[in-house]
């Protein structure tokens, strides 16, 4: 019942592995991995294996770390909707009423959601094996790498499944999962790089420490999920589509959101108790006041608490102890907005389709701008306020640390970068919501687009500088990578007057290109959405 005759596992496997996107994902994944290995392959006709193993080790580490980060990003997308999908399809109670034990349901959902990802990992093994003849890394190290990768994927999948059991929407489970998994994955990368050149320590870490930690996390979360399915507190959710915020505030643990107090009313204004004035935009009033809290504030409270908990040590190290590392803290803020920003905008239009109210909205006398701008501003309001909570320590550091007093233009540049990132994530998410019919698909497409837009220039620049340092094209690639806010932040360094570190003046031209690019990019997306609303959907409806 748990494996061989598990109907949940069989149904999910048949559904997932027979879809055309499964084959396309496998083709694209292996194609990109093979292309990276081909480009980084040594160009010499004869290799001296006594001097070249360092380059081969760097190539294997690049392929492995790339797969590790991709698996960390992909695991939640496969598993975070396993249980929330049942709730959204109104089949959650039927699943719980079946003869299946909770353990069989959880195990079936976990294996089915991660089977395709594990297939991608196993399929990439022959490509990595091609690097073994170059020397520098042994077969046992490669197998240990893949063991650590598989254990990490299982752990991340269990965390995603755990979050999926607590929330009613896939988008909420997804963003909370990413906030938990990304620090763990970055810690794993840091440990792997820390033990660079220490093969025995890496094997000990991978073969002994990692399995124990992974087993402890998976077992504890497995027991928690099965207990929750055995005594589900959210059964009958069809009658609780709208959560009473006052009741939730009385029963909530930890952070409590109070809409009548500052700064809560910035992103959680109180509901309207009087009539809407004549001539007011009803879409704007609805979106700004109550739309995002119809399912309660649990997700928002978790996001605030987890983000602030992670920000405290990073703030202390990167803003106060070592001010010249301020771009690293800014990178954390950008990464936070990449995860949180799309959640509040990706369902703006798809939710209208899912509630079958889009046709009613389009038959009103509201213009496309009057429909789109409120939806953009409502999501942008929440994501930007949450992000600015993390930028407040930058203001305090500027006041308290003298190293920032002579770097005020760079600090202002940091705020410009963050504000543009907030606008871009909200605009791309709204565009995805316009183009797709389901919120989950719009959200995942938005994540894919934003990750590609923000991180691909970083990956290409890093690859070119490490494997083609003397080529003239490498310099051009660095200058044309202004689409990445991460690289833009590092182009605005803080002069901390440290002798050991050579200070490079800020590249204001790079920042100007960054601003110009995203002004055109976001303007183009807004114009395209307005055109689609005006010409396509208004004709359809």
N, C-alpha and C positions, 0 to 999 in steps of 0.2 A: 504493500500500500504506500510505502514511503518513496520507493524508487521505481521498481519494475512495473507496478500496476497503479501508479499515481496518475489519476486523470488530469489533474492540474498541470503536472509536468508534461504529459503527452500532448495536451491541447496547446499549451504555450509553445512547445518546441515545433509542432506542426505549423502553427500560425506564424511564428517568427522566422524560421529557417526557410520557409517556402516563399517568402515575400521577395520580390525582385530587388528591393533595396538592400537585402542581406547580401546578395551576390555583388551588387554594385559597391557596397562598402568594402567587401573583401578585395575586390579588384583595385579600388582606389588606394586602400591601405597598403597592400603589397606593392602596388606600382610606385607609390611615393617612397616607400622604404627602399625598394630596389634602386630608384633614381638617386637617392641620397648616397647609397653605397657606391653606385657607379661614379658619381661626381667626385666623391672623396677617395676613390681608389688611387693608389700611387701610380704616377704616370711613367716611372722609369721602366725601361725594358728589362733591366737586371736589378734585383733587390739584394742588398746586403742585410741579411736577417740579424746580424750582430749589432747593427746601428738603427735599423728601421722599426723594431718592435714598439718603440714609444708612439710612433704614428699609428701603428695598427691598434694599440691599446686605446688611443684617443678615439679612433673610429668606432671601435666596439662600444666604448663608453657613451659615445654620442648616440649610437643606434639604441642602446639599452635605455638611456635616460629619456630619449625621445619617446620610446614606447611606454615607459613608466608614466610620464606625464600625460600622454594621450589616454592611457588606460585609466588614470585617475580622473580625467575629464569625462570619459565615456561611460564609466561604470554607473554613475548616478543617472545618466540618461536612459540606461537600460533597466535599472532596478527601482528608481524612485517612484515610478508610476505603477508598480505592480499591484499594490493594494489600493492606492488612491484611484486607480483606473476602475477598479471594481465599484468603488463608491460613486464615481462620476457616471458610470453606466447603470447605476441602480441595481447591481447584481451582488453587492456585498453581503446582504442578509441571506440571499439564497446560497451563497458559498458557505457561510457560517452554519446554515441549517443542513448542509449535506452530511453524509456519514463520515466524511474525512476528518481526521484528527487535526488539531491546529498545527502540530509539528509537521504533518505531511503537507499541509497547505504552504507553510513557510518554506520548507525545503524545496517543494516543487516550484514555487515562485522564484526562489533564489537561484536554483540551478538553471531554470529556463531563461531567466533574464541575463545570466552571465555566460550561458553556453556559447552564444555567438561571439562575445568578446574573448573568451578563452580560445575559441577556434581561430580568431585573428592572431592571437599570440603564438599558438602552436604553428600556424602556417608561416609565420615569420622566421621560425627557427632555421630552416635551410639557408635563408639569406645571410643570417648571422654566421652560420657555419662556414660560409665562403671566406670569412675574414680570418679563420683560424690558421690557414697556411702562411699568413703574413707574420705570424709569431706575436709575441708580446702578451698573449692571453691563452690560457689552457682550456681544454674541454671542460674540466671540472668547474672552472670559474664561470663559464657560459651557462652550464647547467644550474649552478647555484644562483646566477642572475635570474634565470627563468623561474626557478623555484620561488625566489623572493617576489617576482612579478606576479605569479599565480596567487601566492598567499595574500599579497596586497590587494589584488582584484577581489578575492573572496571577502576580505575584511571590508573593503569599501562597498561591496555589494550588500553586505549585511547591515552596514550603517545606513545605506540608502533604503533598504527594506524597513528598517526600524523607524526612520523618519516617515516613510510612506504609511506606516500604521498609525501615526499620531495626527496626520492632517487629512483634511477632506479634499484638498486640491493638489494636483501633481505639481503645479508651480510652487506652492508653498513648501512641499516636501523637497523639491529640487534645490531651492535656494538655501534651505537649512542644511541639506546634505553637503552642498558645495562649501559652505562656511566651515563645516567640520572636517571635510576630507582634504581640502587644499592645504591647511597648515600641516596635517599629517604627511601629505605627499611631499611638501617642501622640506619637512624635517627629514624624510627618508632620503631625498636628494642630497641634503647637507651632510648627513651621516655617510652616504656613499662617497662623496667627494672628500670628506674628512679622512677616510681611510684609503685615500689614493696611494697606490704603491704598496699597500699592506695586504697582500693576498690572504694570509692566514687569518688576519683580523676580520676581513670581509667574509670569509667562509664561516668563521665562528658566529659572526653576527647573523648571517643568512640561514645557517643550518640549525642554530640553537636558540638564539634570542628571538628572532622574528617569528618562528613557529609558535613559541610559547605565548608571545604577546598577541599574535593573531588568533590563536585558539581561545585565549582568555576573553578577548573582545567578542568573538563570534558566539561563544557559548553563552555569555552573559546577555547579549542582545537577543539571541535565539530564545532564551527562556523568557525574556521580557515580552517579546512579540507573541509567543504562544500563550502566555498568560493573558495578554490583552485580547487575543482572539477568542480565548476560552470564556472570558467575562468581558465582552466588548462594551465600553462605555458610550459608544457612538452609534449603537443600533437604533433604528428609527430616525435616521438623519433626514429622511424625506420630510419629516414634520418640523425640522429645525434648520431650514434653509437660511434664516436670518437669526443671528445670535444676539441676545440681549446683552449689550455692552455693560450695563450697570450690574447685572448678575455676574457676568464674567469678571468684572473688576473686583467684586467682593470675594470671588472664589479663587482668583489668580494668585500664584506664588511668585515671589520675586518682583520684577518690574511691573508696575500698574500704570496704564495710560489714562490720564484724566484730561478730557477734551477742553475743560474750562480753565486750564492752567498753562503757563508758559514752561517749556517750549512745546508742550504736547499739541496745543492748538495750531501750531505751524503746519503739522501734517495730519492732525486728527481734529478738525473743527467740529463743533457741536452741530447736531442735526437742526434743521429749520423747524421752528414751532409756529411761525406765522405764514401768511399767504405770500406767494411769489409776486414781486412787483410787476406791474404791466411793462411789457417791453423787455423783460429780463430773459436771458438765455437759459431755458430749462435744462439743457444738457450740461452747461457749465455748473449750475447749482447742484445737480444730481451727482456729477462726477467729483466735485470738490468736497462734498459734504459726507456722503455715506457709501459710495460705491465700493471702496476697497475694504470696508469693515463689515460687509454682509456676512462673512464667515468667521468673524471674531478677530481678535488681535494677537492670538498666540504666536503666529509666524513673525509678526512685527516685533513682539517682545523678545523672542528668541534671537532674532537678527541683531537687535540693539545690544543685548547682553553679551552675545558671543563676540561681536565685532569690537566692543569696548574692552572686553577681556583680553583679546588678542592685541589691541592697540596699546595697552599699558606698557608691556615690556618693549615693544618696538619703538614707542614714543620715547621711553627713557634712554634707550641705546642710541637711536639714530637722530634724535633731535637735541638731546642734552649732553650725553657723554661724548659722542662723536658727531658734532654738527656737520662736518663735511660729508656725512652719509645721509643727509636729509633726503636726497632723491630716492633712497630705498624706502623710507617711510611713505613718500609720495606714491611710490609704486604699489604699496599696500593699499592706499586709499583708492587708487585707480582700479586695482583688482577687486576691491570691495564693491565699487560702483558697477563694474562689469557683471558681477554676480547678482546684485540686488536691483539695479536700475531696470533691466528688462522685465522683471516680474510684475511691476506695477503698470506697464504699458502694453505688454504682449497680449493681454486679454481685452483690450479696450473695444475692439470691433468684433473679435471672435465671440466674445461673451454675448453680444447682441445677436449674432447668428445662432449661438447655442440656445438662447432663450426665445428664439424666433421673434425678435422684436426689431430686427434690422429693416424689414419692409415697412413697418410703422414709422420708424425714424426717417426713412428716405422719402416718405410721402408727406412729410411736414414741409413748411415753407422755410425751413432753416437752410442756409447755404452750406456748401462743403466746409468752408472755413469755420462757420459757427458750430459745426459738428466735430471737426478734427482738432481745432485749437483747444477746446476744453479737455478733450481726452488726452492730448499731449501734455497740457499744463498740469492735469491732476496727477499723472504718473511722475512727471518731472518734479513736481512739488515734493512728493514723498521721498523720492530717491535723492534729490539734491539736499534736502534737510538732513536726512540720515548721513549722507556723505560729509556735509559740513560739520556734523558733530565730530568727525574724525579730523577735520582740518582745524578745529579750535585749538588743539595742542600746538599747531604751527604758530598761531598767533601768540600763545603764551610763551613759546620758545623765543620768538622774535623780541618780545618785551624783556624776558629774563636773561637771555644769553647774549653777551656782547658781540659774539662772533657774527650775529645776524644783522647788527646795526649798519654795517657797511655793505650788506647784501640785500637791502630792501627790494631793489628791482627784481632780483631772482625770486624772492618770496612772493611778490606780486605775480610773477610769471607762473609760479606753482598754482596759485588760485585760478589763473586764466586756463591753465591746462585742465585742472579738475572740473571747472565749469563747462568747458567744451566737451569733456568726456561725459558729463551728466547729460548734456543736451543730445549728444550723439547716441548714447545707449537708449535713451527714451525715444528718439526719432526712428532709429532702426527697429526697435521693438514695435512701435506703432505701425510702421510700414509692413512688418511681418504679420501683424494682426489684420491689416487690410487685405493682404494677399492670400491668407490661408483661412480655412474654415474651422480649425480646432485650435484652442489655446495652447495645448501641449506642443503641437507641431510648430505653431508660430514662435513659441518660446525657445524650442530647441534650434530652430533655424536662426533665430536672433542670436543665440549664444554662438553658433557656428560662425555667423557673419562677423560678430564683434571680435571673437578670438582670432579669426583670420586677419581682420583689419588691424588689430592692435599688436598682435604678437608675431605675425609672419615677417614683418620687416626686421624684428629683433632676431628671429631664427636665421633669416637669410644673411644678415650682417654678421652674426656670430659664426656662421658656417664659412663665409667668405674670408673673414679675418683669420680663422684658424687653419683652413686648408688651402687658401690661395692668398697668403699675406703679401706677396710681391706683385700681384697682378694690378694693372691700372684700373680694371673694372671694380676692384674691391673698394677703392676710394669713392667711385661714383655710386656704388650701392649704399655706402654710408651716408652720402649726401641726399640720396633720394628716398631715404627711409623715414621721412618726416611724418608719415601717416601714423607712426607709433607714438602714443603719449609717453610710454616708458622711456624711449630714447630721447624724446623731447625733454623730459624731466632731468635726465643725466646731462643734457646739453646746458643746463642752468646750475652749475655747481656752486657750492658755498665756499667762500674763501675763509678758511679757519686758521690761516697763518701757521700751518704745520710744516716743519722743515722737511720731514720725510716724504711728504706728498707734494708733487708738483702741481701747482694750481693752474688750471686752464680757464681763461675768461669765458663768460657765457656766450653762446652762439645765438645772438638775437635774430639773425637771419633764418636759422633753423626754426625758431619759435614763430616767426612771421609766416614761413611756409606752412607750418602746422596749422596756424589759425586760418590762413587763406584756403587751405585744402578743405577743412571741415566746414567753413562757411559755405563754400560751393557744394560740398557733399550733402549737408543737411538741407540746404535750400533746394537742391535737386530732388531729394526725397519728399519734401513737403509739397513741392510743385507736382510731382508725380502722383502723390496721394490725392491731391485736390482734383487733378485731371481724371483719375480713375473714378472718383466719387461722382463727378459731374457728367462724365460721358458714358461710363460703363454701367455702374450699378443703378443710376437713376433711370437708365433706359430699361434695365432688366426688371425693375420693380414698377 
